[in-house]
Amino acid sequence: MALFKKRPTGKPGEWYYCLEHKKVEEGPECPAKNRFGPYASREEASHAMETARERNLEWETDPKWHDAAGKDQTPED
């Protein structure tokens, strides 16, 4: 018998998007490695993949991270 029960992290009332099951979940249903979140609402979590696509596009087109020739470069402060 195990001394400690392994539980996914998260709390009821927090919303997540499960990448494995491709659905919105409330609280700790799936392991953290398989989900995006937490989100403030079920609606926000349901748009997790769209949000990720938008953020990826912003990063890919951010001139701070790419020079004119298209080579990766760290930004200068």
PDB file with SEQRES, HELIX, SHEET and CRYST1 records, atoms N, CA, C and O in Angstrom:
SEQRES   1 A   77  MET ALA LEU PHE LYS LYS ARG PRO THR GLY LYS PRO GLY          
SEQRES   2 A   77  GLU TRP TYR TYR CYS LEU GLU HIS LYS LYS VAL GLU GLU          
SEQRES   3 A   77  GLY PRO GLU CYS PRO ALA LYS ASN ARG PHE GLY PRO TYR          
SEQRES   4 A   77  ALA SER ARG GLU GLU ALA SER HIS ALA MET GLU THR ALA          
SEQRES   5 A   77  ARG GLU ARG ASN LEU GLU TRP GLU THR ASP PRO LYS TRP          
SEQRES   6 A   77  HIS ASP ALA ALA GLY LYS ASP GLN THR PRO GLU ASP              
HELIX    1 AA1 ALA A   32  ASN A   34  5                                   3    
HELIX    2 AA2 ARG A   42  SER A   46  1                                   5    
HELIX    3 AA3 ALA A   48  GLU A   60  1                                  13    
SHEET    1 AA1 3 LYS A  23  GLU A  26  0                                        
SHEET    2 AA1 3 TRP A  15  CYS A  18 -1                                        
SHEET    3 AA1 3 ARG A  35  TYR A  39 -1                                        
CRYST1    1.000    1.000    1.000  90.00  90.00  90.00 P 1           1          
ATOM      1  N   MET A   1       0.836  -1.178   0.000  1.00  0.00           N  
ATOM      2  CA  MET A   1       0.000   0.000   0.000  1.00  0.00           C  
ATOM      3  C   MET A   1       0.880   1.240   0.000  1.00  0.00           C  
ATOM      4  O   MET A   1       1.835   1.336   0.771  1.00  0.00           O  
ATOM      5  N   ALA A   2       0.560   2.169  -0.851  1.00  0.00           N  
ATOM      6  CA  ALA A   2       1.351   3.392  -0.967  1.00  0.00           C  
ATOM      7  C   ALA A   2       1.092   4.318   0.214  1.00  0.00           C  
ATOM      8  O   ALA A   2      -0.035   4.441   0.693  1.00  0.00           O  
ATOM      9  N   LEU A   3       2.158   4.965   0.673  1.00  0.00           N  
ATOM     10  CA  LEU A   3       2.021   5.911   1.779  1.00  0.00           C  
ATOM     11  C   LEU A   3       1.444   7.232   1.322  1.00  0.00           C  
ATOM     12  O   LEU A   3       0.726   7.897   2.068  1.00  0.00           O  
ATOM     13  N   PHE A   4       1.761   7.613   0.090  1.00  0.00           N  
ATOM     14  CA  PHE A   4       1.303   8.887  -0.432  1.00  0.00           C  
ATOM     15  C   PHE A   4       0.523   8.660  -1.717  1.00  0.00           C  
ATOM     16  O   PHE A   4       0.968   7.936  -2.608  1.00  0.00           O  
ATOM     17  N   LYS A   5      -0.628   9.276  -1.802  1.00  0.00           N  
ATOM     18  CA  LYS A   5      -1.443   9.184  -3.007  1.00  0.00           C  
ATOM     19  C   LYS A   5      -0.998  10.268  -3.975  1.00  0.00           C  
ATOM     20  O   LYS A   5      -0.965  11.447  -3.621  1.00  0.00           O  
ATOM     21  N   LYS A   6      -0.661   9.877  -5.185  1.00  0.00           N  
ATOM     22  CA  LYS A   6      -0.234  10.835  -6.203  1.00  0.00           C  
ATOM     23  C   LYS A   6      -1.476  11.472  -6.819  1.00  0.00           C  
ATOM     24  O   LYS A   6      -2.326  10.783  -7.381  1.00  0.00           O  
ATOM     25  N   ARG A   7      -1.570  12.809  -6.704  1.00  0.00           N  
ATOM     26  CA  ARG A   7      -2.708  13.541  -7.243  1.00  0.00           C  
ATOM     27  C   ARG A   7      -2.235  14.571  -8.254  1.00  0.00           C  
ATOM     28  O   ARG A   7      -1.156  15.146  -8.104  1.00  0.00           O  
ATOM     29  N   PRO A   8      -3.038  14.804  -9.280  1.00  0.00           N  
ATOM     30  CA  PRO A   8      -2.714  15.907 -10.189  1.00  0.00           C  
ATOM     31  C   PRO A   8      -2.814  17.231  -9.429  1.00  0.00           C  
ATOM     32  O   PRO A   8      -3.575  17.336  -8.466  1.00  0.00           O  
ATOM     33  N   THR A   9      -2.061  18.229  -9.850  1.00  0.00           N  
ATOM     34  CA  THR A   9      -2.138  19.523  -9.200  1.00  0.00           C  
ATOM     35  C   THR A   9      -3.326  20.297  -9.736  1.00  0.00           C  
ATOM     36  O   THR A   9      -3.790  20.033 -10.845  1.00  0.00           O  
ATOM     37  N   GLY A  10      -3.813  21.231  -8.977  1.00  0.00           N  
ATOM     38  CA  GLY A  10      -4.944  22.042  -9.386  1.00  0.00           C  
ATOM     39  C   GLY A  10      -6.017  22.029  -8.316  1.00  0.00           C  
ATOM     40  O   GLY A  10      -5.994  21.199  -7.407  1.00  0.00           O  
ATOM     41  N   LYS A  11      -6.957  22.957  -8.432  1.00  0.00           N  
ATOM     42  CA  LYS A  11      -8.016  23.083  -7.444  1.00  0.00           C  
ATOM     43  C   LYS A  11      -9.365  23.162  -8.138  1.00  0.00           C  
ATOM     44  O   LYS A  11      -9.459  23.674  -9.253  1.00  0.00           O  
ATOM     45  N   PRO A  12     -10.406  22.662  -7.494  1.00  0.00           N  
ATOM     46  CA  PRO A  12     -11.745  22.871  -8.057  1.00  0.00           C  
ATOM     47  C   PRO A  12     -12.003  24.369  -8.205  1.00  0.00           C  
ATOM     48  O   PRO A  12     -11.581  25.158  -7.360  1.00  0.00           O  
ATOM     49  N   GLY A  13     -12.683  24.756  -9.257  1.00  0.00           N  
ATOM     50  CA  GLY A  13     -12.924  26.166  -9.539  1.00  0.00           C  
ATOM     51  C   GLY A  13     -11.920  26.736 -10.525  1.00  0.00           C  
ATOM     52  O   GLY A  13     -12.118  27.833 -11.047  1.00  0.00           O  
ATOM     53  N   GLU A  14     -10.841  26.002 -10.788  1.00  0.00           N  
ATOM     54  CA  GLU A  14      -9.875  26.380 -11.809  1.00  0.00           C  
ATOM     55  C   GLU A  14     -10.199  25.560 -13.053  1.00  0.00           C  
ATOM     56  O   GLU A  14     -10.510  24.374 -12.953  1.00  0.00           O  
ATOM     57  N   TRP A  15     -10.128  26.176 -14.196  1.00  0.00           N  
ATOM     58  CA  TRP A  15     -10.462  25.511 -15.455  1.00  0.00           C  
ATOM     59  C   TRP A  15      -9.210  25.253 -16.272  1.00  0.00           C  
ATOM     60  O   TRP A  15      -8.299  26.080 -16.318  1.00  0.00           O  
ATOM     61  N   TYR A  16      -9.175  24.098 -16.915  1.00  0.00           N  
ATOM     62  CA  TYR A  16      -8.029  23.673 -17.713  1.00  0.00           C  
ATOM     63  C   TYR A  16      -8.508  23.118 -19.049  1.00  0.00           C  
ATOM     64  O   TYR A  16      -9.666  22.726 -19.196  1.00  0.00           O  
ATOM     65  N   TYR A  17      -7.596  23.091 -20.019  1.00  0.00           N  
ATOM     66  CA  TYR A  17      -7.863  22.404 -21.272  1.00  0.00           C  
ATOM     67  C   TYR A  17      -6.934  21.207 -21.318  1.00  0.00           C  
ATOM     68  O   TYR A  17      -5.713  21.368 -21.308  1.00  0.00           O  
ATOM     69  N   CYS A  18      -7.498  20.004 -21.369  1.00  0.00           N  
ATOM     70  CA  CYS A  18      -6.706  18.771 -21.401  1.00  0.00           C  
ATOM     71  C   CYS A  18      -6.279  18.483 -22.833  1.00  0.00           C  
ATOM     72  O   CYS A  18      -7.118  18.325 -23.721  1.00  0.00           O  
ATOM     73  N   LEU A  19      -4.976  18.416 -23.050  1.00  0.00           N  
ATOM     74  CA  LEU A  19      -4.427  18.151 -24.378  1.00  0.00           C  
ATOM     75  C   LEU A  19      -4.615  16.691 -24.792  1.00  0.00           C  
ATOM     76  O   LEU A  19      -4.704  16.392 -25.983  1.00  0.00           O  
ATOM     77  N   GLU A  20      -4.676  15.798 -23.831  1.00  0.00           N  
ATOM     78  CA  GLU A  20      -4.829  14.377 -24.129  1.00  0.00           C  
ATOM     79  C   GLU A  20      -6.274  14.045 -24.533  1.00  0.00           C  
ATOM     80  O   GLU A  20      -6.509  13.344 -25.517  1.00  0.00           O  
ATOM     81  N   HIS A  21      -7.230  14.559 -23.758  1.00  0.00           N  
ATOM     82  CA  HIS A  21      -8.642  14.261 -24.012  1.00  0.00           C  
ATOM     83  C   HIS A  21      -9.337  15.309 -24.878  1.00  0.00           C  
ATOM     84  O   HIS A  21     -10.474  15.120 -25.311  1.00  0.00           O  
ATOM     85  N   LYS A  22      -8.630  16.423 -25.125  1.00  0.00           N  
ATOM     86  CA  LYS A  22      -9.151  17.521 -25.939  1.00  0.00           C  
ATOM     87  C   LYS A  22     -10.495  18.018 -25.423  1.00  0.00           C  
ATOM     88  O   LYS A  22     -11.469  18.132 -26.166  1.00  0.00           O  
ATOM     89  N   LYS A  23     -10.514  18.313 -24.106  1.00  0.00           N  
ATOM     90  CA  LYS A  23     -11.736  18.823 -23.494  1.00  0.00           C  
ATOM     91  C   LYS A  23     -11.402  19.737 -22.317  1.00  0.00           C  
ATOM     92  O   LYS A  23     -10.293  19.711 -21.782  1.00  0.00           O  
ATOM     93  N   VAL A  24     -12.381  20.540 -21.930  1.00  0.00           N  
ATOM     94  CA  VAL A  24     -12.249  21.431 -20.792  1.00  0.00           C  
ATOM     95  C   VAL A  24     -12.526  20.632 -19.520  1.00  0.00           C  
ATOM     96  O   VAL A  24     -13.462  19.834 -19.468  1.00  0.00           O  
ATOM     97  N   GLU A  25     -11.705  20.854 -18.499  1.00  0.00           N  
ATOM     98  CA  GLU A  25     -11.869  20.156 -17.227  1.00  0.00           C  
ATOM     99  C   GLU A  25     -11.810  21.151 -16.082  1.00  0.00           C  
ATOM    100  O   GLU A  25     -11.104  22.157 -16.152  1.00  0.00           O  
ATOM    101  N   GLU A  26     -12.553  20.863 -15.040  1.00  0.00           N  
ATOM    102  CA  GLU A  26     -12.490  21.683 -13.843  1.00  0.00           C  
ATOM    103  C   GLU A  26     -11.684  20.947 -12.783  1.00  0.00           C  
ATOM    104  O   GLU A  26     -11.921  19.772 -12.505  1.00  0.00           O  
ATOM    105  N   GLY A  27     -10.726  21.663 -12.194  1.00  0.00           N  
ATOM    106  CA  GLY A  27      -9.951  21.077 -11.106  1.00  0.00           C  
ATOM    107  C   GLY A  27      -8.959  20.032 -11.564  1.00  0.00           C  
ATOM    108  O   GLY A  27      -8.613  19.966 -12.743  1.00  0.00           O  
ATOM    109  N   PRO A  28      -8.502  19.214 -10.630  1.00  0.00           N  
ATOM    110  CA  PRO A  28      -7.421  18.261 -10.903  1.00  0.00           C  
ATOM    111  C   PRO A  28      -7.894  16.935 -11.491  1.00  0.00           C  
ATOM    112  O   PRO A  28      -7.942  15.927 -10.786  1.00  0.00           O  
ATOM    113  N   GLU A  29      -8.242  16.930 -12.771  1.00  0.00           N  
ATOM    114  CA  GLU A  29      -8.649  15.673 -13.404  1.00  0.00           C  
ATOM    115  C   GLU A  29      -7.470  14.952 -14.060  1.00  0.00           C  
ATOM    116  O   GLU A  29      -7.318  13.741 -13.898  1.00  0.00           O  
ATOM    117  N   CYS A  30      -6.644  15.680 -14.790  1.00  0.00           N  
ATOM    118  CA  CYS A  30      -5.515  15.073 -15.506  1.00  0.00           C  
ATOM    119  C   CYS A  30      -4.202  15.678 -15.016  1.00  0.00           C  
ATOM    120  O   CYS A  30      -4.199  16.772 -14.451  1.00  0.00           O  
ATOM    121  N   PRO A  31      -3.086  14.977 -15.228  1.00  0.00           N  
ATOM    122  CA  PRO A  31      -1.787  15.504 -14.806  1.00  0.00           C  
ATOM    123  C   PRO A  31      -1.468  16.837 -15.483  1.00  0.00           C  
ATOM    124  O   PRO A  31      -1.903  17.092 -16.606  1.00  0.00           O  
ATOM    125  N   ALA A  32      -0.720  17.665 -14.803  1.00  0.00           N  
ATOM    126  CA  ALA A  32      -0.363  19.002 -15.296  1.00  0.00           C  
ATOM    127  C   ALA A  32       0.358  18.938 -16.638  1.00  0.00           C  
ATOM    128  O   ALA A  32       0.218  19.852 -17.451  1.00  0.00           O  
ATOM    129  N   LYS A  33       1.118  17.889 -16.885  1.00  0.00           N  
ATOM    130  CA  LYS A  33       1.854  17.789 -18.156  1.00  0.00           C  
ATOM    131  C   LYS A  33       0.925  17.668 -19.356  1.00  0.00           C  
ATOM    132  O   LYS A  33       1.363  17.862 -20.490  1.00  0.00           O  
ATOM    133  N   ASN A  34      -0.344  17.353 -19.131  1.00  0.00           N  
ATOM    134  CA  ASN A  34      -1.293  17.161 -20.220  1.00  0.00           C  
ATOM    135  C   ASN A  34      -2.313  18.273 -20.358  1.00  0.00           C  
ATOM    136  O   ASN A  34      -3.325  18.097 -21.035  1.00  0.00           O  
ATOM    137  N   ARG A  35      -2.068  19.421 -19.728  1.00  0.00           N  
ATOM    138  CA  ARG A  35      -3.100  20.451 -19.793  1.00  0.00           C  
ATOM    139  C   ARG A  35      -2.545  21.856 -19.855  1.00  0.00           C  
ATOM    140  O   ARG A  35      -1.418  22.116 -19.434  1.00  0.00           O  
ATOM    141  N   PHE A  36      -3.363  22.770 -20.394  1.00  0.00           N  
ATOM    142  CA  PHE A  36      -3.107  24.204 -20.377  1.00  0.00           C  
ATOM    143  C   PHE A  36      -3.973  24.799 -19.278  1.00  0.00           C  
ATOM    144  O   PHE A  36      -5.091  24.339 -19.046  1.00  0.00           O  
ATOM    145  N   GLY A  37      -3.467  25.808 -18.611  1.00  0.00           N  
ATOM    146  CA  GLY A  37      -4.272  26.496 -17.607  1.00  0.00           C  
ATOM    147  C   GLY A  37      -3.475  26.737 -16.353  1.00  0.00           C  
ATOM    148  O   GLY A  37      -2.282  26.436 -16.315  1.00  0.00           O  
ATOM    149  N   PRO A  38      -4.084  27.259 -15.351  1.00  0.00           N  
ATOM    150  CA  PRO A  38      -5.525  27.410 -15.170  1.00  0.00           C  
ATOM    151  C   PRO A  38      -6.064  28.660 -15.846  1.00  0.00           C  
ATOM    152  O   PRO A  38      -5.348  29.639 -16.061  1.00  0.00           O  
ATOM    153  N   TYR A  39      -7.348  28.596 -16.175  1.00  0.00           N  
ATOM    154  CA  TYR A  39      -8.078  29.714 -16.757  1.00  0.00           C  
ATOM    155  C   TYR A  39      -9.153  30.144 -15.771  1.00  0.00           C  
ATOM    156  O   TYR A  39      -9.558  29.371 -14.904  1.00  0.00           O  
ATOM    157  N   ALA A  40      -9.609  31.378 -15.909  1.00  0.00           N  
ATOM    158  CA  ALA A  40     -10.590  31.941 -14.984  1.00  0.00           C  
ATOM    159  C   ALA A  40     -11.996  31.397 -15.203  1.00  0.00           C  
ATOM    160  O   ALA A  40     -12.819  31.407 -14.287  1.00  0.00           O  
ATOM    161  N   SER A  41     -12.274  30.919 -16.426  1.00  0.00           N  
ATOM    162  CA  SER A  41     -13.626  30.443 -16.712  1.00  0.00           C  
ATOM    163  C   SER A  41     -13.586  29.262 -17.679  1.00  0.00           C  
ATOM    164  O   SER A  41     -12.578  29.010 -18.339  1.00  0.00           O  
ATOM    165  N   ARG A  42     -14.699  28.553 -17.745  1.00  0.00           N  
ATOM    166  CA  ARG A  42     -14.839  27.445 -18.687  1.00  0.00           C  
ATOM    167  C   ARG A  42     -14.702  27.963 -20.124  1.00  0.00           C  
ATOM    168  O   ARG A  42     -14.067  27.326 -20.965  1.00  0.00           O  
ATOM    169  N   GLU A  43     -15.298  29.113 -20.388  1.00  0.00           N  
ATOM    170  CA  GLU A  43     -15.251  29.717 -21.731  1.00  0.00           C  
ATOM    171  C   GLU A  43     -13.812  30.005 -22.159  1.00  0.00           C  
ATOM    172  O   GLU A  43     -13.418  29.695 -23.283  1.00  0.00           O  
ATOM    173  N   GLU A  44     -13.039  30.596 -21.259  1.00  0.00           N  
ATOM    174  CA  GLU A  44     -11.638  30.911 -21.565  1.00  0.00           C  
ATOM    175  C   GLU A  44     -10.844  29.633 -21.827  1.00  0.00           C  
ATOM    176  O   GLU A  44     -10.028  29.588 -22.748  1.00  0.00           O  
ATOM    177  N   ALA A  45     -11.077  28.604 -21.032  1.00  0.00           N  
ATOM    178  CA  ALA A  45     -10.378  27.330 -21.220  1.00  0.00           C  
ATOM    179  C   ALA A  45     -10.760  26.674 -22.546  1.00  0.00           C  
ATOM    180  O   ALA A  45      -9.937  26.000 -23.166  1.00  0.00           O  
ATOM    181  N   SER A  46     -12.005  26.869 -22.980  1.00  0.00           N  
ATOM    182  CA  SER A  46     -12.445  26.251 -24.235  1.00  0.00           C  
ATOM    183  C   SER A  46     -11.731  26.849 -25.446  1.00  0.00           C  
ATOM    184  O   SER A  46     -11.716  26.241 -26.516  1.00  0.00           O  
ATOM    185  N   HIS A  47     -11.141  28.028 -25.288  1.00  0.00           N  
ATOM    186  CA  HIS A  47     -10.401  28.675 -26.369  1.00  0.00           C  
ATOM    187  C   HIS A  47      -8.884  28.538 -26.199  1.00  0.00           C  
ATOM    188  O   HIS A  47      -8.125  29.298 -26.800  1.00  0.00           O  
ATOM    189  N   ALA A  48      -8.446  27.591 -25.397  1.00  0.00           N  
ATOM    190  CA  ALA A  48      -7.021  27.438 -25.084  1.00  0.00           C  
ATOM    191  C   ALA A  48      -6.161  27.210 -26.320  1.00  0.00           C  
ATOM    192  O   ALA A  48      -5.081  27.791 -26.425  1.00  0.00           O  
ATOM    193  N   MET A  49      -6.603  26.393 -27.240  1.00  0.00           N  
ATOM    194  CA  MET A  49      -5.798  26.105 -28.431  1.00  0.00           C  
ATOM    195  C   MET A  49      -5.698  27.333 -29.333  1.00  0.00           C  
ATOM    196  O   MET A  49      -4.648  27.584 -29.924  1.00  0.00           O  
ATOM    197  N   GLU A  50      -6.788  28.102 -29.443  1.00  0.00           N  
ATOM    198  CA  GLU A  50      -6.746  29.337 -30.227  1.00  0.00           C  
ATOM    199  C   GLU A  50      -5.781  30.337 -29.590  1.00  0.00           C  
ATOM    200  O   GLU A  50      -5.002  30.991 -30.283  1.00  0.00           O  
ATOM    201  N   THR A  51      -5.843  30.444 -28.277  1.00  0.00           N  
ATOM    202  CA  THR A  51      -4.949  31.347 -27.552  1.00  0.00           C  
ATOM    203  C   THR A  51      -3.497  30.941 -27.766  1.00  0.00           C  
ATOM    204  O   THR A  51      -2.638  31.797 -27.977  1.00  0.00           O  
ATOM    205  N   ALA A  52      -3.218  29.648 -27.715  1.00  0.00           N  
ATOM    206  CA  ALA A  52      -1.852  29.159 -27.929  1.00  0.00           C  
ATOM    207  C   ALA A  52      -1.375  29.479 -29.347  1.00  0.00           C  
ATOM    208  O   ALA A  52      -0.234  29.899 -29.536  1.00  0.00           O  
ATOM    209  N   ARG A  53      -2.240  29.283 -30.339  1.00  0.00           N  
ATOM    210  CA  ARG A  53      -1.872  29.604 -31.732  1.00  0.00           C  
ATOM    211  C   ARG A  53      -1.554  31.090 -31.884  1.00  0.00           C  
ATOM    212  O   ARG A  53      -0.578  31.461 -32.535  1.00  0.00           O  
ATOM    213  N   GLU A  54      -2.387  31.936 -31.278  1.00  0.00           N  
ATOM    214  CA  GLU A  54      -2.166  33.386 -31.367  1.00  0.00           C  
ATOM    215  C   GLU A  54      -0.845  33.779 -30.709  1.00  0.00           C  
ATOM    216  O   GLU A  54      -0.092  34.589 -31.250  1.00  0.00           O  
ATOM    217  N   ARG A  55      -0.569  33.208 -29.548  1.00  0.00           N  
ATOM    218  CA  ARG A  55       0.678  33.529 -28.846  1.00  0.00           C  
ATOM    219  C   ARG A  55       1.886  33.029 -29.620  1.00  0.00           C  
ATOM    220  O   ARG A  55       2.911  33.709 -29.666  1.00  0.00           O  
ATOM    221  N   ASN A  56       1.787  31.866 -30.221  1.00  0.00           N  
ATOM    222  CA  ASN A  56       2.888  31.342 -31.031  1.00  0.00           C  
ATOM    223  C   ASN A  56       3.154  32.251 -32.226  1.00  0.00           C  
ATOM    224  O   ASN A  56       4.308  32.529 -32.556  1.00  0.00           O  
ATOM    225  N   LEU A  57       2.089  32.712 -32.872  1.00  0.00           N  
ATOM    226  CA  LEU A  57       2.240  33.600 -34.014  1.00  0.00           C  
ATOM    227  C   LEU A  57       2.882  34.922 -33.595  1.00  0.00           C  
ATOM    228  O   LEU A  57       3.750  35.445 -34.293  1.00  0.00           O  
ATOM    229  N   GLU A  58       2.453  35.457 -32.457  1.00  0.00           N  
ATOM    230  CA  GLU A  58       3.066  36.692 -31.944  1.00  0.00           C  
ATOM    231  C   GLU A  58       4.557  36.501 -31.713  1.00  0.00           C  
ATOM    232  O   GLU A  58       5.357  37.366 -32.070  1.00  0.00           O  
ATOM    233  N   TRP A  59       4.935  35.376 -31.119  1.00  0.00           N  
ATOM    234  CA  TRP A  59       6.349  35.113 -30.857  1.00  0.00           C  
ATOM    235  C   TRP A  59       7.117  34.947 -32.161  1.00  0.00           C  
ATOM    236  O   TRP A  59       8.216  35.483 -32.304  1.00  0.00           O  
ATOM    237  N   GLU A  60       6.556  34.215 -33.106  1.00  0.00           N  
ATOM    238  CA  GLU A  60       7.250  33.966 -34.370  1.00  0.00           C  
ATOM    239  C   GLU A  60       7.474  35.241 -35.179  1.00  0.00           C  
ATOM    240  O   GLU A  60       8.424  35.319 -35.959  1.00  0.00           O  
ATOM    241  N   THR A  61       6.621  36.229 -35.004  1.00  0.00           N  
ATOM    242  CA  THR A  61       6.740  37.469 -35.777  1.00  0.00           C  
ATOM    243  C   THR A  61       7.282  38.633 -34.951  1.00  0.00           C  
ATOM    244  O   THR A  61       7.299  39.766 -35.431  1.00  0.00           O  
ATOM    245  N   ASP A  62       7.721  38.380 -33.733  1.00  0.00           N  
ATOM    246  CA  ASP A  62       8.249  39.435 -32.856  1.00  0.00           C  
ATOM    247  C   ASP A  62       9.651  39.835 -33.319  1.00  0.00           C  
ATOM    248  O   ASP A  62      10.562  39.007 -33.296  1.00  0.00           O  
ATOM    249  N   PRO A  63       9.840  41.094 -33.740  1.00  0.00           N  
ATOM    250  CA  PRO A  63      11.155  41.521 -34.228  1.00  0.00           C  
ATOM    251  C   PRO A  63      12.235  41.509 -33.152  1.00  0.00           C  
ATOM    252  O   PRO A  63      13.422  41.517 -33.478  1.00  0.00           O  
ATOM    253  N   LYS A  64      11.857  41.489 -31.897  1.00  0.00           N  
ATOM    254  CA  LYS A  64      12.850  41.415 -30.823  1.00  0.00           C  
ATOM    255  C   LYS A  64      13.571  40.064 -30.817  1.00  0.00           C  
ATOM    256  O   LYS A  64      14.692  39.953 -30.320  1.00  0.00           O  
ATOM    257  N   TRP A  65      12.916  39.039 -31.373  1.00  0.00           N  
ATOM    258  CA  TRP A  65      13.486  37.698 -31.349  1.00  0.00           C  
ATOM    259  C   TRP A  65      14.033  37.254 -32.690  1.00  0.00           C  
ATOM    260  O   TRP A  65      14.676  36.208 -32.773  1.00  0.00           O  
ATOM    261  N   HIS A  66      13.796  38.022 -33.743  1.00  0.00           N  
ATOM    262  CA  HIS A  66      14.258  37.627 -35.074  1.00  0.00           C  
ATOM    263  C   HIS A  66      14.850  38.841 -35.784  1.00  0.00           C  
ATOM    264  O   HIS A  66      14.266  39.924 -35.771  1.00  0.00           O  
ATOM    265  N   ASP A  67      16.000  38.653 -36.397  1.00  0.00           N  
ATOM    266  CA  ASP A  67      16.592  39.767 -37.140  1.00  0.00           C  
ATOM    267  C   ASP A  67      15.994  39.826 -38.555  1.00  0.00           C  
ATOM    268  O   ASP A  67      15.164  38.991 -38.914  1.00  0.00           O  
ATOM    269  N   ALA A  68      16.411  40.795 -39.338  1.00  0.00           N  
ATOM    270  CA  ALA A  68      15.857  41.008 -40.676  1.00  0.00           C  
ATOM    271  C   ALA A  68      16.102  39.823 -41.607  1.00  0.00           C  
ATOM    272  O   ALA A  68      15.301  39.570 -42.508  1.00  0.00           O  
ATOM    273  N   ALA A  69      17.194  39.100 -41.400  1.00  0.00           N  
ATOM    274  CA  ALA A  69      17.509  37.955 -42.260  1.00  0.00           C  
ATOM    275  C   ALA A  69      16.732  36.708 -41.853  1.00  0.00           C  
ATOM    276  O   ALA A  69      16.802  35.685 -42.535  1.00  0.00           O  
ATOM    277  N   GLY A  70      15.984  36.785 -40.735  1.00  0.00           N  
ATOM    278  CA  GLY A  70      15.194  35.646 -40.298  1.00  0.00           C  
ATOM    279  C   GLY A  70      15.940  34.694 -39.389  1.00  0.00           C  
ATOM    280  O   GLY A  70      15.426  33.624 -39.065  1.00  0.00           O  
ATOM    281  N   LYS A  71      17.142  35.059 -38.968  1.00  0.00           N  
ATOM    282  CA  LYS A  71      17.901  34.201 -38.065  1.00  0.00           C  
ATOM    283  C   LYS A  71      17.479  34.472 -36.629  1.00  0.00           C  
ATOM    284  O   LYS A  71      17.181  35.610 -36.267  1.00  0.00           O  
ATOM    285  N   ASP A  72      17.455  33.421 -35.811  1.00  0.00           N  
ATOM    286  CA  ASP A  72      17.121  33.585 -34.400  1.00  0.00           C  
ATOM    287  C   ASP A  72      18.206  34.382 -33.708  1.00  0.00           C  
ATOM    288  O   ASP A  72      19.397  34.220 -33.974  1.00  0.00           O  
ATOM    289  N   GLN A  73      17.766  35.238 -32.824  1.00  0.00           N  
ATOM    290  CA  GLN A  73      18.695  36.104 -32.105  1.00  0.00           C  
ATOM    291  C   GLN A  73      18.045  36.478 -30.773  1.00  0.00           C  
ATOM    292  O   GLN A  73      16.845  36.753 -30.732  1.00  0.00           O  
ATOM    293  N   THR A  74      18.801  36.494 -29.708  1.00  0.00           N  
ATOM    294  CA  THR A  74      18.250  36.943 -28.437  1.00  0.00           C  
ATOM    295  C   THR A  74      18.177  38.450 -28.421  1.00  0.00           C  
ATOM    296  O   THR A  74      19.043  39.116 -28.989  1.00  0.00           O  
ATOM    297  N   PRO A  75      17.154  39.010 -27.778  1.00  0.00           N  
ATOM    298  CA  PRO A  75      17.002  40.464 -27.776  1.00  0.00           C  
ATOM    299  C   PRO A  75      18.085  41.146 -26.953  1.00  0.00           C  
ATOM    300  O   PRO A  75      18.603  40.585 -25.987  1.00  0.00           O  
ATOM    301  N   GLU A  76      18.407  42.349 -27.352  1.00  0.00           N  
ATOM    302  CA  GLU A  76      19.374  43.158 -26.618  1.00  0.00           C  
ATOM    303  C   GLU A  76      18.611  44.092 -25.708  1.00  0.00           C  
ATOM    304  O   GLU A  76      17.631  44.704 -26.133  1.00  0.00           O  
ATOM    305  N   ASP A  77      19.034  44.212 -24.483  1.00  0.00           N  
ATOM    306  CA  ASP A  77      18.370  45.108 -23.526  1.00  0.00           C  
ATOM    307  C   ASP A  77      18.995  46.459 -23.514  1.00  0.00           C  
ATOM    308  O   ASP A  77      18.560  47.335 -22.767  1.00  0.00           O  
TER     309      ASP A  77                                                      
END                                                                             
